[in-house]
């Protein structure tokens, strides 16, 4: 296979992944969007590990820069996923009950 064939094959898979992801996410109701995205962002740790492996193999300055950006964005996405999940779960916690005032005896 030539380099052009490999590129077209990879580009086709990339475009199909974008279209299928958009089709799936657009059908998610608004009430489920936050839990779904926070879970997806926490799973994004796989991308973080992959970007670290790419950073290890970097041997040119531009490769160092791109791998650093990839690690930074993947880290922000993972941390953001956990922050959103924690904030969402705090909405469901019960607030502590206020102490009852004692009646004055008279």
MMTF fields as JSON, N, C-alpha, C and O atoms, coordinates in Angstrom:
{
  "mmtfVersion": "1.0.0",
  "mmtfProducer": "UNKNOWN",
  "numBonds": 423,
  "numAtoms": 424,
  "numGroups": 106,
  "numChains": 1,
  "numModels": 1,
  "chainsPerModel": [1],
  "groupsPerChain": [106],
  "chainIdList": ["A"],
  "bondAtomList": [4, 2, 8, 6, 12, 10, 16, 14, 20, 18, 24, 22, 28, 26, 32, 30, 36, 34, 40, 38, 44, 42, 48, 46, 52, 50, 56, 54, 60, 58, 64, 62, 68, 66, 72, 70, 76, 74, 80, 78, 84, 82, 88, 86, 92, 90, 96, 94, 100, 98, 104, 102, 108, 106, 112, 110, 116, 114, 120, 118, 124, 122, 128, 126, 132, 130, 136, 134, 140, 138, 144, 142, 148, 146, 152, 150, 156, 154, 160, 158, 164, 162, 168, 166, 172, 170, 176, 174, 180, 178, 184, 182, 188, 186, 192, 190, 196, 194, 200, 198, 204, 202, 208, 206, 212, 210, 216, 214, 220, 218, 224, 222, 228, 226, 232, 230, 236, 234, 240, 238, 244, 242, 248, 246, 252, 250, 256, 254, 260, 258, 264, 262, 268, 266, 272, 270, 276, 274, 280, 278, 284, 282, 288, 286, 292, 290, 296, 294, 300, 298, 304, 302, 308, 306, 312, 310, 316, 314, 320, 318, 324, 322, 328, 326, 332, 330, 336, 334, 340, 338, 344, 342, 348, 346, 352, 350, 356, 354, 360, 358, 364, 362, 368, 366, 372, 370, 376, 374, 380, 378, 384, 382, 388, 386, 392, 390, 396, 394, 400, 398, 404, 402, 408, 406, 412, 410, 416, 414, 420, 418],
  "bondOrderList": [1, 1, 1, 1, 1, 1, 1, 1, 1, 1, 1, 1, 1, 1, 1, 1, 1, 1, 1, 1, 1, 1, 1, 1, 1, 1, 1, 1, 1, 1, 1, 1, 1, 1, 1, 1, 1, 1, 1, 1, 1, 1, 1, 1, 1, 1, 1, 1, 1, 1, 1, 1, 1, 1, 1, 1, 1, 1, 1, 1, 1, 1, 1, 1, 1, 1, 1, 1, 1, 1, 1, 1, 1, 1, 1, 1, 1, 1, 1, 1, 1, 1, 1, 1, 1, 1, 1, 1, 1, 1, 1, 1, 1, 1, 1, 1, 1, 1, 1, 1, 1, 1, 1, 1, 1],
  "groupList": [{"groupName": "UNK", "atomNameList": ["N", "CA", "C", "O"], "elementList": ["N", "C", "C", "O"], "formalChargeList": [0, 0, 0, 0], "bondAtomList": [1, 0, 2, 1, 3, 2], "bondOrderList": [1, 1, 2], "singleLetterCode": "X", "chemCompType": "L-PEPTIDE LINKING"}],
  "groupTypeList": [0, 0, 0, 0, 0, 0, 0, 0, 0, 0, 0, 0, 0, 0, 0, 0, 0, 0, 0, 0, 0, 0, 0, 0, 0, 0, 0, 0, 0, 0, 0, 0, 0, 0, 0, 0, 0, 0, 0, 0, 0, 0, 0, 0, 0, 0, 0, 0, 0, 0, 0, 0, 0, 0, 0, 0, 0, 0, 0, 0, 0, 0, 0, 0, 0, 0, 0, 0, 0, 0, 0, 0, 0, 0, 0, 0, 0, 0, 0, 0, 0, 0, 0, 0, 0, 0, 0, 0, 0, 0, 0, 0, 0, 0, 0, 0, 0, 0, 0, 0, 0, 0, 0, 0, 0, 0],
  "groupIdList": [1, 2, 3, 4, 5, 6, 7, 8, 9, 10, 11, 12, 13, 14, 15, 16, 17, 18, 19, 20, 21, 22, 23, 24, 25, 26, 27, 28, 29, 30, 31, 32, 33, 34, 35, 36, 37, 38, 39, 40, 41, 42, 43, 44, 45, 46, 47, 48, 49, 50, 51, 52, 53, 54, 55, 56, 57, 58, 59, 60, 61, 62, 63, 64, 65, 66, 67, 68, 69, 70, 71, 72, 73, 74, 75, 76, 77, 78, 79, 80, 81, 82, 83, 84, 85, 86, 87, 88, 89, 90, 91, 92, 93, 94, 95, 96, 97, 98, 99, 100, 101, 102, 103, 104, 105, 106],
  "secStructList": [7, 7, 2, 2, 2, 2, 2, 2, 2, 2, 2, 2, 2, 2, 2, 2, 2, 2, 2, 2, 2, 2, 2, 2, 2, 2, 6, 1, 7, 2, 2, 2, 2, 2, 2, 2, 2, 2, 2, 2, 2, 2, 2, 6, 2, 2, 2, 2, 2, 2, 2, 2, 2, 2, 2, 2, 2, 7, 7, 1, 2, 2, 2, 2, 2, 2, 2, 2, 2, 2, 2, 2, 2, 2, 2, 2, 2, 2, 2, 2, 2, 2, 2, 2, 2, 2, 2, 2, 2, 2, 6, 6, 1, 7, 7, 7, 7, 7, 7, 7, 7, 7, 7, 7, 7, 7],
  "xCoordList": [0.842, 0.0, 0.888, 1.925, 0.456, 1.213, 0.836, -0.138, 1.623, 1.353, 0.011, -0.68, -0.356, -1.644, -2.791, -3.783, -2.669, -3.71, -3.847, -4.959, -2.73, -2.754, -3.397, -4.221, -3.013, -3.598, -5.102, -5.861, -5.54, -6.979, -7.744, -8.864, -7.152, -7.783, -7.923, -8.995, -6.846, -6.888, -7.829, -8.558, -7.826, -8.703, -10.169, -11.021, -10.466, -11.84, -12.313, -13.442, -11.466, -11.821, -12.036, -12.962, -11.189, -11.32, -12.648, -13.34, -13.009, -14.27, -15.461, -16.423, -15.42, -16.513, -16.652, -17.768, -15.539, -15.594, -16.24, -17.028, -15.912, -16.534, -18.031, -18.813, -18.441, -19.864, -20.648, -21.747, -20.096, -20.814, -20.861, -21.872, -19.778, -19.795, -20.815, -21.531, -20.897, -21.88, -23.295, -24.174, -23.519, -24.856, -25.263, -26.421, -24.343, -24.656, -24.889, -25.876, -24.001, -24.093, -25.292, -25.891, -25.662, -26.788, -28.121, -29.092, -28.192, -29.433, -29.546, -30.536, -28.551, -28.568, -29.416, -29.191, -30.392, -31.185, -30.323, -29.284, -30.765, -29.988, -29.755, -28.714, -30.704, -30.548, -29.442, -28.885, -29.128, -28.087, -26.75, -25.757, -26.714, -25.485, -24.326, -23.218, -24.559, -23.471, -22.918, -21.7, -23.761, -23.183, -22.436, -21.395, -22.971, -22.316, -20.965, -19.978, -20.909, -19.659, -18.634, -17.439, -19.081, -18.104, -17.508, -16.321, -18.311, -17.781, -16.838, -15.803, -17.196, -16.332, -15.012, -13.96, -15.065, -13.829, -12.928, -11.704, -13.519, -12.663, -12.028, -10.914, -12.72, -12.154, -11.055, -10.253, -11.023, -10.04, -8.604, -7.64, -8.476, -7.155, -6.377, -5.146, -7.084, -6.41, -5.639, -4.524, -6.247, -5.567, -4.348, -3.317, -4.476, -3.345, -2.178, -1.034, -2.455, -1.387, -0.771, 0.448, -1.62, -1.112, -0.245, 0.785, -0.659, 0.145, 1.479, 2.476, 1.5, 2.776, 3.71, 4.919, 3.153, 3.982, 4.547, 5.697, 3.752, 4.237, 5.331, 6.313, 5.161, 6.176, 7.501, 8.569, 7.436, 8.664, 9.414, 10.644, 8.663, 9.288, 9.693, 10.301, 9.373, 9.697, 11.204, 11.923, 11.676, 13.112, 13.429, 14.591, 12.427, 12.614, 11.916, 10.977, 12.343, 11.702, 10.207, 9.438, 9.785, 8.359, 7.577, 6.434, 8.193, 7.536, 7.407, 6.399, 8.427, 8.335, 7.191, 6.431, 7.074, 6.034, 4.642, 3.758, 4.448, 3.138, 2.778, 1.629, 3.741, 3.445, 3.157, 2.308, 3.851, 3.554, 2.138, 1.418, 1.741, 0.377, -0.646, -1.682, -0.359, -1.275, -1.419, -2.528, -0.309, -0.361, -1.117, -1.901, -0.892, -1.568, -3.078, -3.855, -3.496, -4.935, -5.593, -6.701, -4.931, -5.498, -5.627, -6.615, -4.634, -4.692, -5.838, -6.571, -5.993, -7.105, -8.451, -9.388, -8.544, -9.809, -10.123, -11.271, -9.125, -9.347, -9.738, -10.714, -8.977, -9.276, -10.648, -11.421, -10.946, -12.254, -13.392, -14.451, -13.187, -14.221, -14.515, -15.676, -13.466, -13.68, -14.293, -15.102, -13.917, -14.494, -15.988, -16.795, -16.348, -17.765, -18.545, -19.658, -17.98, -18.663, -18.859, -19.942, -17.835, -17.958, -19.003, -19.811, -18.994, -19.979, -21.394, -22.332, -21.539, -22.856, -23.331, -24.501, -22.439, -22.834, -23.152, -23.962, -22.534, -22.838, -24.271, -24.848, -24.844, -26.231, -27.202, -28.307, -26.806, -27.701, -27.484, -28.202, -26.522, -26.29, -27.322, -27.75, -27.709, -28.663, -27.938, -26.804, -28.628, -28.069, -28.309, -29.346, -27.378, -27.582, -28.793, -29.015, -29.558, -30.761, -30.348, -29.408, -31.072, -30.794, -31.253, -32.291, -30.499, -30.927, -32.239, -32.445, -33.111, -34.413, -34.219, -33.472, -34.906, -34.845, -35.693, -36.8, -35.147, -35.881, -36.924, -36.698, -38.062, -39.131, -38.805, -38.348, -39.049, -38.803, -39.928, -41.11, -39.516, -40.52, -40.953, -40.126, -42.217, -42.666, -43.779, -44.231],
  "yCoordList": [-1.183, 0.0, 1.247, 1.296, 2.23, 3.472, 4.329, 4.054, 5.359, 6.251, 6.954, 7.212, 7.263, 7.914, 6.98, 7.419, 5.693, 4.731, 4.59, 4.513, 4.558, 4.458, 5.694, 5.595, 6.876, 8.127, 8.151, 8.492, 7.795, 7.815, 6.824, 7.104, 5.684, 4.695, 5.232, 5.137, 5.794, 6.357, 7.551, 7.697, 8.401, 9.569, 9.153, 9.773, 8.116, 7.603, 7.097, 7.375, 6.357, 5.867, 7.039, 7.016, 8.056, 9.244, 9.952, 10.31, 10.158, 10.839, 10.0, 10.547, 8.702, 7.835, 7.837, 7.773, 7.908, 7.976, 9.284, 9.295, 10.385, 11.673, 11.618, 12.028, 11.117, 11.07, 10.149, 10.498, 8.979, 8.065, 8.617, 8.465, 9.257, 9.885, 10.992, 11.102, 11.82, 12.9, 12.333, 12.856, 11.272, 10.665, 10.103, 10.231, 9.496, 8.911, 10.004, 9.954, 10.981, 12.022, 12.925, 13.398, 13.179, 14.076, 13.474, 14.21, 12.177, 11.524, 11.348, 10.799, 11.805, 11.682, 12.816, 13.982, 12.487, 13.556, 14.45, 14.024, 15.682, 16.658, 16.193, 16.499, 15.461, 15.015, 13.971, 13.818, 13.262, 12.237, 12.713, 11.989, 13.913, 14.367, 14.506, 14.058, 15.122, 15.327, 14.008, 13.836, 13.063, 11.791, 11.035, 10.429, 11.073, 10.365, 10.99, 10.274, 12.298, 12.962, 12.88, 12.757, 12.946, 12.831, 11.431, 11.269, 10.433, 9.07, 8.896, 8.242, 9.481, 9.391, 10.118, 9.661, 11.235, 11.974, 11.229, 11.296, 10.525, 9.763, 8.573, 8.17, 8.021, 6.934, 7.464, 6.693, 8.773, 9.407, 9.179, 9.554, 8.577, 8.235, 7.332, 7.326, 6.565, 5.713, 6.588, 6.255, 7.712, 8.642, 9.252, 9.484, 9.507, 10.047, 9.067, 9.468, 7.802, 6.795, 6.703, 6.601, 6.738, 6.695, 7.889, 7.752, 9.066, 10.267, 10.217, 10.758, 9.575, 9.417, 8.471, 8.698, 7.411, 6.504, 7.214, 6.983, 8.072, 8.841, 9.805, 10.008, 10.401, 11.332, 10.614, 11.195, 9.375, 8.604, 8.383, 8.416, 8.159, 7.867, 9.124, 9.021, 10.304, 11.553, 11.744, 11.494, 12.197, 12.42, 13.721, 13.979, 14.536, 15.821, 16.896, 16.587, 18.139, 19.209, 19.362, 19.593, 19.239, 19.368, 18.195, 18.359, 17.016, 15.853, 16.03, 15.636, 16.624, 16.923, 17.89, 17.706, 18.908, 19.919, 19.319, 19.54, 18.572, 17.973, 16.962, 16.908, 16.17, 15.183, 15.875, 15.412, 16.978, 17.726, 18.286, 18.226, 18.825, 19.354, 18.232, 18.416, 17.067, 15.929, 15.474, 15.196, 15.396, 14.997, 16.04, 15.684, 17.321, 18.385, 18.337, 18.407, 18.218, 18.183, 16.927, 16.998, 15.792, 14.554, 14.644, 14.178, 15.239, 15.402, 16.326, 16.042, 17.431, 18.349, 17.664, 17.904, 16.816, 16.132, 15.124, 15.019, 14.389, 13.419, 14.133, 13.758, 15.156, 15.893, 16.558, 16.539, 17.138, 17.764, 16.771, 17.104, 15.562, 14.533, 14.208, 14.059, 14.096, 13.817, 15.01, 14.827, 16.228, 17.419, 17.517, 17.801, 17.284, 17.331, 16.233, 16.471, 15.05, 13.954, 14.29, 14.066, 14.82, 15.18, 16.267, 16.195, 17.26, 18.346, 17.828, 18.254, 16.913, 16.335, 15.52, 15.595, 14.746, 13.929, 14.773, 14.359, 15.945, 16.825, 17.343, 17.686, 17.403, 17.859, 16.874, 17.258, 15.616, 14.6, 14.322, 13.506, 14.975, 14.782, 15.553, 16.64, 14.971, 15.655, 16.736, 16.563, 17.857, 18.938, 18.611, 18.039, 18.959, 18.661, 19.433, 20.595, 18.757, 19.381, 20.426, 20.232, 21.533, 22.603, 22.154, 21.503, 22.489, 22.088, 22.801, 23.973, 22.049, 22.615, 23.541, 23.249, 24.653, 25.634, 25.109, 24.607, 25.238, 24.77, 25.809, 27.014, 25.322, 26.228, 26.835, 26.153, 28.106, 28.787, 28.441, 28.503, 28.07, 27.73, 29.001, 29.863, 29.118, 30.354, 30.211, 31.197],
  "zCoordList": [0.0, 0.0, 0.0, 0.66, -0.745, -0.773, 0.439, 1.141, 0.658, 1.792, 1.636, 2.622, 0.395, 0.152, 0.516, 1.097, 0.181, 0.529, 2.037, 2.558, 2.732, 4.195, 4.797, 5.707, 4.281, 4.78, 4.548, 5.456, 3.348, 3.05, 3.916, 4.344, 4.171, 5.037, 6.46, 7.057, 7.002, 8.348, 8.424, 9.405, 7.41, 7.39, 7.317, 7.952, 6.552, 6.467, 7.818, 8.222, 8.521, 9.852, 10.809, 11.62, 10.719, 11.568, 11.325, 12.278, 10.071, 9.735, 10.185, 10.724, 9.98, 10.43, 11.948, 12.465, 12.666, 14.13, 14.577, 15.522, 13.903, 14.238, 13.992, 14.849, 12.831, 12.501, 13.432, 13.865, 13.742, 14.637, 16.061, 16.747, 16.514, 17.838, 17.921, 18.916, 16.887, 16.858, 16.857, 17.542, 16.097, 16.042, 17.403, 17.801, 18.103, 19.412, 20.454, 21.187, 20.527, 21.549, 21.315, 22.281, 20.069, 19.805, 20.236, 20.415, 20.405, 20.817, 22.334, 22.818, 23.08, 24.537, 25.117, 24.79, 25.981, 26.602, 27.497, 28.002, 27.683, 28.453, 29.889, 30.471, 30.468, 31.859, 32.02, 33.107, 30.955, 31.027, 30.471, 30.547, 29.917, 29.259, 30.235, 29.939, 31.398, 32.362, 32.896, 32.909, 33.341, 33.807, 32.712, 32.967, 31.497, 30.398, 30.088, 29.921, 30.008, 29.657, 30.78, 30.514, 32.028, 33.114, 33.149, 33.432, 32.868, 32.791, 31.618, 31.738, 30.482, 29.301, 29.54, 29.095, 30.234, 30.493, 31.466, 31.353, 32.417, 33.333, 32.62, 32.955, 31.657, 30.856, 29.937, 29.41, 29.748, 28.881, 29.387, 28.719, 30.539, 31.057, 30.118, 30.14, 29.292, 28.305, 27.321, 26.92, 26.937, 26.033, 26.729, 26.099, 28.022, 28.78, 28.765, 28.55, 28.989, 28.962, 27.566, 27.424, 26.541, 25.167, 24.836, 24.177, 25.292, 25.019, 25.764, 25.287, 26.923, 27.637, 26.894, 26.848, 26.311, 25.514, 24.292, 23.917, 23.673, 22.528, 22.976, 22.262, 24.163, 24.672, 24.922, 24.727, 25.346, 25.577, 24.263, 24.228, 23.184, 21.892, 21.133, 20.068, 21.648, 20.943, 20.875, 21.843, 19.696, 19.545, 18.807, 18.492, 18.531, 17.876, 18.699, 19.433, 18.598, 19.394, 19.128, 20.061, 17.874, 17.567, 18.157, 18.582, 18.182, 18.779, 20.288, 20.875, 20.922, 22.35, 22.626, 23.576, 21.803, 21.995, 21.815, 22.642, 20.754, 20.49, 21.576, 22.015, 22.007, 23.05, 24.381, 25.144, 24.671, 25.89, 25.854, 26.851, 24.716, 24.577, 24.723, 25.36, 24.134, 24.248, 25.696, 26.152, 26.415, 27.828, 28.645, 29.524, 28.367, 29.117, 28.885, 29.837, 27.621, 27.33, 27.895, 28.426, 27.789, 28.33, 29.852, 30.419, 30.511, 31.963, 32.354, 33.301, 31.628, 31.923, 31.736, 32.497, 30.727, 30.471, 31.573, 32.006, 32.025, 33.101, 34.398, 35.048, 34.765, 35.996, 35.893, 36.85, 34.746, 34.547, 34.67, 35.201, 34.188, 34.314, 35.766, 36.149, 36.581, 38.0, 38.73, 39.639, 38.344, 38.98, 38.665, 39.55, 37.414, 37.029, 37.745, 38.212, 37.833, 38.529, 40.003, 40.545, 40.654, 42.065, 42.257, 43.183, 41.402, 41.516, 41.293, 41.966, 40.351, 40.085, 41.283, 41.657, 41.884, 43.027, 44.257, 45.088, 44.393, 45.523, 45.461, 46.493, 44.273, 44.152, 44.792, 45.176, 44.912, 45.445, 46.931, 47.51, 47.554, 48.985, 49.782, 49.395, 50.898, 51.785, 52.56, 53.006, 52.705, 53.498, 54.966, 55.299, 55.853, 57.271, 57.797, 57.454, 58.631, 59.2, 60.226, 60.997, 60.215, 61.178, 62.558, 62.679, 63.599, 64.947, 65.313, 64.997, 65.991, 66.383, 67.569, 68.503, 67.504, 68.606, 69.772, 69.579, 70.971, 72.161, 72.551, 72.438, 73.009, 73.406, 74.768, 75.685, 74.866, 76.134, 77.105, 76.769, 78.332, 79.35, 80.06, 80.357, 80.327, 80.956, 81.87, 82.452]
}
